[in-house]
Amino acid sequence: MKKVNIAIDGFSACGKSTTAKAMARELGYLYVDSGAMYRAVTLYFLDHNITLTNPREVQKALDNIKITFHVNPKTGETETFLNVLRVEEEIRTMRVTEHVSQVSALSPVRKAMVSQQQKFGKKKGVVMDGRDIGTVVFPDAALKIFMIADMNIRVERRQKELFEKNQLVDFEEVKANLARRDAIDSTREDSPLKQADDALIIDTTYLTLDEQIEEGLNLATSRILEQN
Ligand code: DC
């Protein structure tokens, strides 16, 4: 069966990564979390005090960054590495989350990440989630999904996720962060978050996790059959 690339875009905390991960596992495809790559760059920039307004400093930092994904043999989960360091938990802390939209709005950062993401998709068989996957990274993806959900539901889900990682964050703080990131991600000049013309919407507001995965897999299966 010929493999295809699947692009999943949408706002933060709509269920993109959980759905993408499960779809990839079920289809035997590679899952790539593009947000993790922008988060890893942000972590590096914070740890090295990179001045975002200094293009030379930004480029030098980007030249020193290598982001890779490795499957943890114990959990079967894909984990993010920044150079040789495993940063899977650190990139999801509020410290990084607070700055990631500013960092990912920078064109040199996007250029470097998009080029790496396109390499992952060369052989097809990738499920990638993010903000510009269907519009910029894989404009010819066989299936593009755009996920949406009600804001309060998104806040509750993100808060629960953080709580499970022992991070207690106030509802209003999570909501403010999501709203701020929505605004920056969808209004930035370079590759703003928007639904691709040929993307199909999944609204996860009233869906359980299993239902949203099933909906994604149904779309994927029929698209894969069409392509074969
Ligand atoms: O999916 P996430 O919340 O982990 O993504 C973190 C940030 O990275 C998000 O606020 C915007 C940015 N991002 C992006 O600009 N382009 C992508 N393809 C993925 C993420």
Residues whose N, C-alpha, C, O or C-beta is under 5 A from the ligand:
A	BS01	DC	S12 S34 G35 A36 Y38 V100 S101 S104 D129 G130 R131 D132 R181 D185
